Amino acid sequence: MSTKSKSLKLDYKKTFLIGFGFFASSLAWSVYNANVPLILENYVSSTFLLGMIMAVDNVFAVVFQPLFGALSDKTNTKRGRRLPYILIGIPICATLFVFIPWTKSILALMGVVILFNFVMSTWRSPVIALMPDVTPSPLRSKANGVINLMGGVGGVLAFILGGILIKSFGMKAPFLFSGIVMMMAWALLFLFVREPAILTKEERIKVEEKEKTEELSDKKSINKSLLCILLAIFFWFIGYNAIETYFTLYATNVLGVDDGTANMTLAFFSLALVAGAIPAGIIGTKFGRKKTIMTGLVGIIVLFALQIFSNNINIVRILLVLAGLCWALVNINSLPMVLEIAKSSRIGKYTGYYYFFSASSAILSPPLFGLIHDITKNYAHVFIYSVVAFACALICISMAKHGEVEVDQAEILKEARELDD
């Protein structure tokens, strides 16, 4: 096998191993979001206050993830730049997570929740930045598809087994199960994942100077593209978070189904996203990230526009499956576009930017549509709201001129050889 063919093939084994970090994170958040509100109901009567507490994770993501992403870029240890944050953070989070349902007062619960959210924010950017660190630039859409598949499996596992465990053993069981699985993921990362060799201080300075020189030639255009991509990310997560938050209320109040049917119907979207993760990465690699994202956005806009006029639950499910596949085209290829602009010395920092904009939308969108609903009194308007948000995202991403793979073949081969060393 030639060096060229070998270098341009994704190492799926390594990528799946790295994906266990995101798997652990997604599993924990799924159990957290599904069950912590149920625990909080024992102490908090105000739905508004409950919602504010549940927004803590996004506030921490906005404040701390860019900071720790940037810190990991400058970290230099025997285990690499990212792994120290991951290998220290996961055991602490697993321990805190297990204790959440054991708390006996609102103060104790809030103390554990705040500590858990803070520690999670210290390793979420590094665990995502680990993928581009070990993956050649042209293969990052494929790799991100694998990583998101792992995250999706973690979420599905949390919902399916979590529900069974609660029915069989009570509220403490899914938290204990999640803590154990997180430590299993930690063991796999500790034993089998190795970061590429860290550059010496002199080598790092040379790389940073080279990257700055490359940027200066087109700095204005690059900065504009980065802003356009980040604004697009903000707007499409504005649309996504509104659907995620209010779909069950739309289904029960407009479609007239029960709570269980509403949750099962929304699962059609989530499962389609998981199923489409790897194909979306392959499509983005073959046809270009921007074209793939724009295709997905157009698809979502059309499908959600059709959903405005449908009150048939079966048609809604079909539309949600198709929308989930389109969402995969968008979601899987967006982070690689940001990282393409980042250059190797700032991957953690730019990963933090990505989560700053996505988490900001998660903070703003639910109350914003809540305000709209208070005026209109119609949950069906969530799809109009979402269509407008996705249309704004489409406009923003269409103006981005950077984010595709632009390195030449020699650079690709050089990068692949360095990662194999």
C-alpha positions as CSV (number, residue, x, y, z in Angstrom):
1,M,0.0,0.0,0.0
2,S,1.4,3.4,-0.9
3,T,2.1,6.1,1.6
4,K,-0.5,8.3,-0.2
5,S,-3.3,5.8,0.0
6,K,-2.6,4.9,3.5
7,S,-2.4,8.5,4.7
8,L,-5.7,9.4,3.2
9,K,-7.7,6.6,4.9
10,L,-9.4,7.4,8.2
11,D,-8.1,5.3,11.1
12,Y,-11.5,4.2,12.3
13,K,-10.1,2.2,15.3
14,K,-8.3,5.2,16.7
15,T,-11.3,7.5,16.0
16,F,-13.7,5.2,17.8
17,L,-11.4,5.1,20.8
18,I,-11.2,8.9,20.9
19,G,-15.0,8.9,20.5
20,F,-15.4,7.2,23.9
21,G,-14.6,10.6,25.5
22,F,-17.6,12.2,23.7
23,F,-19.6,9.0,24.4
24,A,-19.0,9.5,28.1
25,S,-19.9,13.2,27.9
26,S,-23.1,12.6,25.9
27,L,-24.3,9.7,28.2
28,A,-23.8,11.9,31.3
29,W,-25.7,14.9,29.8
30,S,-28.6,12.8,28.6
31,V,-29.1,11.3,32.0
32,Y,-28.6,14.7,33.6
33,N,-31.1,16.5,31.4
34,A,-33.7,13.8,31.7
35,N,-33.5,13.2,35.5
36,V,-32.1,16.2,37.3
37,P,-35.4,18.2,36.7
38,L,-37.3,15.3,38.3
39,I,-35.0,15.6,41.4
40,L,-35.3,19.4,41.4
41,E,-39.1,19.2,41.5
42,N,-38.8,17.9,45.1
43,Y,-37.2,21.3,46.1
44,V,-38.3,23.9,43.5
45,S,-41.9,24.8,42.8
46,S,-41.2,27.5,40.2
47,T,-40.8,26.2,36.6
48,F,-38.9,29.4,35.8
49,L,-36.3,28.8,38.6
50,L,-36.0,25.1,37.6
51,G,-35.3,26.2,34.0
52,M,-32.7,28.7,35.2
53,I,-30.9,25.9,37.2
54,M,-31.0,23.6,34.2
55,A,-29.3,26.3,32.1
56,V,-26.2,26.3,34.3
57,D,-24.4,23.8,32.0
58,N,-24.8,26.2,29.1
59,V,-23.7,29.2,31.1
60,F,-20.6,27.3,32.2
61,A,-20.0,26.2,28.5
62,V,-20.1,29.8,27.4
63,V,-17.7,31.0,30.2
64,F,-15.3,28.2,30.7
65,Q,-15.1,26.0,27.6
66,P,-13.3,28.6,25.4
67,L,-10.9,29.2,28.3
68,F,-10.0,25.6,28.9
69,G,-9.8,24.9,25.1
70,A,-7.3,27.7,24.8
71,L,-5.4,26.5,27.8
72,S,-5.1,23.0,26.4
73,D,-3.5,24.4,23.2
74,K,-0.6,25.6,25.4
75,T,-0.4,22.6,27.7
76,N,2.7,20.5,27.5
77,T,2.9,17.2,29.4
78,K,4.0,13.6,28.9
79,R,0.4,12.6,28.1
80,G,-0.1,15.4,25.6
81,R,-2.1,18.6,25.5
82,R,-5.7,17.3,25.8
83,L,-5.5,14.0,27.7
84,P,-4.5,15.6,31.1
85,Y,-7.8,17.5,31.2
86,I,-9.8,14.5,30.1
87,L,-8.1,11.9,32.3
88,I,-8.4,14.1,35.4
89,G,-11.9,15.5,34.6
90,I,-13.8,12.2,33.8
91,P,-13.2,10.5,37.2
92,I,-14.1,13.6,39.1
93,C,-17.3,14.0,37.0
94,A,-18.2,10.4,37.4
95,T,-17.9,10.6,41.2
96,L,-19.9,13.8,41.4
97,F,-22.5,12.4,39.0
98,V,-23.2,9.3,41.2
99,F,-23.7,11.6,44.2
100,I,-26.4,13.8,42.6
101,P,-29.4,11.6,43.5
102,W,-28.1,11.0,47.0
103,T,-28.3,14.7,48.0
104,K,-30.8,15.5,50.8
105,S,-31.2,19.3,50.4
106,I,-31.4,21.9,47.7
107,L,-28.1,23.4,48.9
108,A,-26.3,20.0,48.7
109,L,-27.9,19.3,45.3
110,M,-26.8,22.7,43.9
111,G,-23.3,22.3,45.3
112,V,-22.8,19.0,43.5
113,V,-24.5,20.2,40.3
114,I,-22.4,23.4,40.1
115,L,-19.1,21.4,40.7
116,F,-20.2,18.8,38.2
117,N,-20.9,21.4,35.5
118,F,-17.7,23.3,36.2
119,V,-15.5,20.1,35.9
120,M,-17.4,19.0,32.8
121,S,-16.6,22.4,31.2
122,T,-12.8,21.8,31.8
123,W,-12.6,18.8,29.5
124,R,-15.4,19.1,26.9
125,S,-13.4,21.3,24.6
126,P,-10.2,19.2,25.0
127,V,-12.0,16.0,24.3
128,I,-13.4,17.4,21.0
129,A,-10.1,19.0,20.1
130,L,-8.4,15.6,20.4
131,M,-10.0,14.4,17.2
132,P,-8.5,17.0,14.9
133,D,-5.2,16.7,16.7
134,V,-4.8,13.1,15.4
135,T,-6.8,13.3,12.1
136,P,-5.5,14.8,8.9
137,S,-7.5,17.9,7.8
138,P,-9.3,16.3,4.8
139,L,-10.6,13.4,6.9
140,R,-12.1,15.5,9.8
141,S,-15.7,15.4,8.5
142,K,-15.6,11.6,8.4
143,A,-14.0,11.5,11.8
144,N,-16.5,14.0,13.2
145,G,-19.2,11.7,11.9
146,V,-17.8,8.8,13.9
147,I,-17.4,11.0,17.0
148,N,-21.0,12.2,16.8
149,L,-22.2,8.6,16.2
150,M,-20.5,7.7,19.5
151,G,-22.2,10.6,21.2
152,G,-25.6,9.6,19.7
153,V,-25.2,6.0,20.9
154,G,-24.4,7.4,24.4
155,G,-27.6,9.4,24.4
156,V,-29.8,6.6,23.1
157,L,-28.2,4.2,25.7
158,A,-29.0,6.7,28.4
159,F,-32.7,7.0,27.4
160,I,-33.3,3.3,26.9
161,L,-31.3,1.7,29.8
162,G,-31.9,4.8,32.0
163,G,-35.7,4.3,31.8
164,I,-35.4,0.6,32.5
165,L,-33.1,1.1,35.5
166,I,-35.3,3.8,37.0
167,K,-38.4,1.5,36.8
168,S,-36.4,-1.5,38.2
169,F,-34.1,0.1,40.9
170,G,-35.1,3.7,41.3
171,M,-33.6,7.2,40.5
172,K,-30.1,6.4,41.8
173,A,-29.5,3.6,39.3
174,P,-29.0,5.5,36.1
175,F,-26.6,7.9,37.8
176,L,-24.6,4.9,39.1
177,F,-24.7,3.2,35.7
178,S,-23.5,6.4,34.0
179,G,-20.7,6.8,36.4
180,I,-19.5,3.2,35.8
181,V,-19.7,3.6,32.0
182,M,-17.8,6.9,32.2
183,M,-15.0,5.2,34.1
184,M,-14.9,2.4,31.5
185,A,-14.5,5.1,28.8
186,W,-11.8,6.7,30.9
187,A,-9.9,3.4,31.1
188,L,-10.0,2.9,27.3
189,L,-8.7,6.5,26.8
190,F,-6.0,6.0,29.4
191,L,-4.8,2.7,28.0
192,F,-5.1,3.1,24.2
193,V,-5.1,6.7,23.2
194,R,-1.8,8.5,22.6
195,E,-1.5,12.1,21.3
196,P,0.9,13.0,18.6
197,A,4.4,14.1,19.8
198,I,4.3,17.6,21.3
199,L,6.4,20.2,19.5
200,T,9.3,21.8,21.4
201,K,8.9,25.5,22.4
202,E,11.1,26.5,19.5
203,E,9.2,24.3,17.0
204,R,5.9,25.6,18.3
205,I,7.0,29.2,17.8
206,K,8.0,28.4,14.2
207,V,4.7,26.8,13.5
208,E,2.8,29.8,15.0
209,E,4.8,32.3,13.0
210,K,4.2,30.3,9.8
211,E,0.5,30.2,10.5
212,K,0.4,33.9,11.3
213,T,2.2,34.7,8.0
214,E,-0.3,32.6,6.1
215,E,-3.2,34.4,7.7
216,L,-1.8,37.9,7.1
217,S,-2.1,37.3,3.4
218,D,-5.9,37.0,3.7
219,K,-6.6,37.9,7.3
220,K,-9.7,40.1,6.6
221,S,-11.4,37.4,4.5
222,I,-10.5,34.6,7.0
223,N,-11.9,36.6,10.0
224,K,-15.1,37.4,8.0
225,S,-15.5,33.7,7.1
226,L,-15.0,32.6,10.8
227,L,-17.6,35.1,11.9
228,C,-20.1,34.0,9.3
229,I,-19.6,30.3,10.2
230,L,-19.9,31.0,14.0
231,L,-23.1,33.1,13.4
232,A,-24.5,30.3,11.2
233,I,-23.8,27.9,14.1
234,F,-25.6,30.3,16.5
235,F,-28.6,30.6,14.3
236,W,-29.1,26.9,13.4
237,F,-28.8,26.0,17.1
238,I,-31.4,28.7,17.8
239,G,-33.7,26.8,15.6
240,Y,-32.7,23.4,16.8
241,N,-33.0,24.2,20.5
242,A,-36.5,25.5,20.1
243,I,-37.6,22.3,18.5
244,E,-35.8,20.2,21.1
245,T,-37.4,22.1,23.9
246,Y,-40.9,22.7,22.7
247,F,-41.7,19.8,20.4
248,T,-43.3,17.7,23.1
249,L,-45.5,20.6,24.1
250,Y,-46.4,21.2,20.4
251,A,-47.2,17.5,20.0
252,T,-49.5,17.3,23.0
253,N,-51.2,20.7,22.5
254,V,-51.5,20.8,18.7
255,L,-51.4,17.2,17.6
256,G,-53.3,16.0,20.6
257,V,-51.1,13.0,21.5
258,D,-50.1,11.9,25.0
259,D,-46.7,12.6,26.6
260,G,-45.2,9.2,25.8
261,T,-46.2,9.4,22.1
262,A,-44.7,12.9,21.9
263,N,-41.4,11.8,23.3
264,M,-41.3,8.7,21.0
265,T,-42.1,11.0,18.0
266,L,-39.2,13.3,18.8
267,A,-36.9,10.2,19.0
268,F,-37.4,9.8,15.2
269,F,-35.4,13.0,14.7
270,S,-32.6,11.9,17.1
271,L,-32.3,8.4,15.7
272,A,-32.1,9.8,12.2
273,L,-29.3,12.1,13.3
274,V,-27.4,9.1,14.7
275,A,-28.0,7.0,11.6
276,G,-26.9,9.9,9.3
277,A,-23.7,10.8,11.2
278,I,-21.1,8.8,9.4
279,P,-22.8,9.2,5.9
280,A,-22.9,12.9,6.5
281,G,-19.1,13.0,7.1
282,I,-18.5,11.0,4.0
283,I,-20.7,13.3,1.9
284,G,-19.0,16.4,3.3
285,T,-15.6,14.9,2.5
286,K,-16.6,14.1,-1.1
287,F,-18.7,17.2,-2.1
288,G,-17.3,19.9,0.3
289,R,-18.4,20.9,3.7
290,K,-20.1,24.2,2.8
291,K,-22.2,22.7,0.0
292,T,-23.2,19.8,2.3
293,I,-24.2,22.1,5.1
294,M,-26.2,24.4,2.8
295,T,-28.0,21.3,1.3
296,G,-28.9,20.2,4.8
297,L,-30.2,23.7,5.8
298,V,-32.3,24.0,2.7
299,G,-33.8,20.5,3.4
300,I,-34.6,21.5,7.0
301,I,-36.2,24.7,6.0
302,V,-38.4,22.9,3.4
303,L,-39.3,20.1,5.8
304,F,-40.1,22.3,8.8
305,A,-42.1,24.6,6.5
306,L,-44.2,21.6,5.4
307,Q,-44.6,20.6,9.1
308,I,-46.4,23.9,9.8
309,F,-49.3,22.7,7.7
310,S,-49.5,19.1,8.9
311,N,-51.4,17.8,11.9
312,N,-51.0,14.1,11.0
313,I,-48.7,12.4,13.5
314,N,-47.4,9.9,10.9
315,I,-46.6,12.6,8.4
316,V,-44.9,14.5,11.2
317,R,-42.7,11.5,12.0
318,I,-41.7,11.1,8.3
319,L,-40.8,14.8,8.1
320,L,-38.8,14.5,11.4
321,V,-36.8,11.5,10.1
322,L,-35.9,13.4,6.9
323,A,-35.1,16.6,9.0
324,G,-32.8,14.5,11.3
325,L,-30.8,13.3,8.2
326,C,-30.6,16.9,7.0
327,W,-29.5,18.0,10.4
328,A,-26.7,15.4,10.3
329,L,-25.4,17.1,7.1
330,V,-25.2,20.4,8.9
331,N,-24.0,19.4,12.4
332,I,-21.3,16.9,11.3
333,N,-19.5,19.3,8.9
334,S,-19.7,22.5,10.9
335,L,-16.9,21.9,13.5
336,P,-14.4,20.8,10.8
337,M,-15.1,24.1,9.0
338,V,-14.2,26.1,12.1
339,L,-11.1,23.9,12.8
340,E,-9.9,24.4,9.2
341,I,-9.6,28.1,9.9
342,A,-8.1,27.5,13.4
343,K,-4.7,26.0,12.3
344,S,-3.0,23.4,14.5
345,S,-1.8,25.7,17.3
346,R,-5.3,27.0,18.1
347,I,-7.6,24.0,17.7
348,G,-8.6,24.0,21.4
349,K,-9.3,27.7,21.4
350,Y,-11.5,27.5,18.3
351,T,-13.3,24.4,19.6
352,G,-14.2,26.7,22.5
353,Y,-15.5,29.3,20.1
354,Y,-17.7,26.7,18.5
355,Y,-19.2,25.7,21.9
356,F,-19.5,29.4,22.9
357,F,-21.8,30.1,20.0
358,S,-23.8,26.9,20.2
359,A,-24.2,27.1,24.0
360,S,-25.2,30.8,23.8
361,S,-28.1,29.8,21.5
362,A,-29.2,27.1,24.0
363,I,-29.4,29.8,26.7
364,L,-31.3,32.3,24.5
365,S,-33.6,30.3,22.3
366,P,-36.0,28.5,24.8
367,P,-36.9,31.7,26.7
368,L,-37.1,33.7,23.4
369,F,-39.7,31.3,21.9
370,G,-41.3,31.1,25.3
371,L,-41.9,34.8,25.1
372,I,-43.3,34.5,21.5
373,H,-45.7,31.7,22.7
374,D,-46.9,33.9,25.6
375,I,-48.0,36.4,22.9
376,T,-49.4,34.0,20.3
377,K,-50.6,31.1,22.5
378,N,-49.8,28.6,19.7
379,Y,-47.0,26.0,19.9
380,A,-47.2,25.4,16.2
381,H,-45.4,28.7,15.7
382,V,-42.2,26.9,16.9
383,F,-41.7,25.7,13.3
384,I,-42.1,29.2,11.8
385,Y,-39.6,30.4,14.4
386,S,-37.2,27.6,13.6
387,V,-37.5,28.1,9.8
388,V,-36.6,31.8,10.2
389,A,-33.6,30.8,12.3
390,F,-32.4,28.2,9.8
391,A,-32.9,30.7,7.0
392,C,-30.6,33.2,8.8
393,A,-28.0,30.4,9.2
394,L,-28.2,29.7,5.5
395,I,-27.5,33.3,4.7
396,C,-24.6,33.4,7.1
397,I,-22.9,30.2,5.9
398,S,-23.4,31.2,2.2
399,M,-21.1,34.2,2.9
400,A,-18.2,32.1,4.3
401,K,-15.3,31.8,1.9
402,H,-13.0,29.6,4.0
403,G,-13.4,26.4,5.9
404,E,-12.9,23.8,3.2
405,V,-9.7,21.8,2.9
406,E,-7.2,24.0,1.2
407,V,-3.8,22.4,1.9
408,D,-2.0,20.9,-1.0
409,Q,-1.2,17.1,-1.4
410,A,2.3,17.5,-0.1
411,E,1.0,19.2,3.1
412,I,-1.6,16.4,3.5
413,L,1.0,13.7,3.3
414,K,3.3,15.5,5.7
415,E,0.5,16.0,8.2
416,A,-0.5,12.3,8.0
417,R,3.1,11.1,8.5
418,E,3.5,13.4,11.5
419,L,0.3,12.0,13.1
420,D,1.5,8.4,12.5
421,D,4.8,9.0,14.3
